[in-house]
Amino acid sequence: MSESCCNVPNPPKDAAQKMAIYVVLGINMLFFFGEGIAGILANSSALMADAVDMGGDAFVYFLSLLALGKGLAIKSKVAIFNSSFELVLGVGVLIEVSSKLFREVQPVSVTMLTVGSLALIANLVSGWILLSHREKDINMKAVWICTRNDIFNNFFTLVAGGLVYLYGSKWPDIVAGFLIAGLIVFFSAKILREGLVQLKASRALNP
């Protein structure tokens, strides 16, 4: 996650940028459901946390398309709604991970490594799609940052899966789950505050 990731910035300026967002949105939605289900079946907090992050990012992309041509007040409200939604999801993952501290639940390392690898490939493809667009405007830069941060989360998941496989312990998965979910909560709360400030500023400009 990133401080730029949850903002709903300026709309894309051409059809190529829109198409890039649509494709990346589809990839994120696919893995939100697929990785989430895999995380539940594999008892993996890291997979579930990463799935929540990808779902939240997909929501960012979707709302950025809905906010096309809208003013600062609308964009601020959309950012507030989006960050609040992702904040709730992040807190939910933290609660789920915390519950595993008191339960003997063993993650399935093979599933973590397999699904984590597929998610990494998907995000690398997304990053390649966005690479030529990332400097065109702030909207594409925000989408690029979301995808870049998802790649980092995929590495956390793969490292945790490898450690679970090597040591047969639940703790690497729990640590990775806390790390990913904690970042979701931190940056969502940060963007929520920024959205409220922007909304206040927009109302001052247009009382």
C-alpha angles and dihedrals in degrees: 000000000000140000087246095045103079097043117105098222135179116323121258113269103217143029093256091058091047091050091050090054092047092052094047090045090054092049092050093048091049092053093041088065099030097045091041092055091045090050092053093047092045094043087234119154091186092058092046092048092049090048090054090050092051091047091051091049091050088053089053091053093046093050092046088060092047090051093059111143094359125135130251094268093056092045090050092051091049090050091050092050093046096047091046090052093050091044090057091049091049093050089049091055091048090053091049092049091046091054089060090063087074099036131073098234118154116204118224103244095194091058091046092052095043098046092037090054092049090049090050091051090048092052093045088054089048090050091051090051091051097040097092092044102046096095098041096089142337092266093061091041090056092049090049092051091051091053093044091053091048088058089056090050090051089056090051089053094048093048090050091048091051092050092047088052094048099043104024090229132136093214100085089055092048092049091049090047092052091047096051095041091045091055090049091053094044097051094038090055090047093052091045090058091046091049091053090050091050092048090052090049092050091052091050090053092046108030 
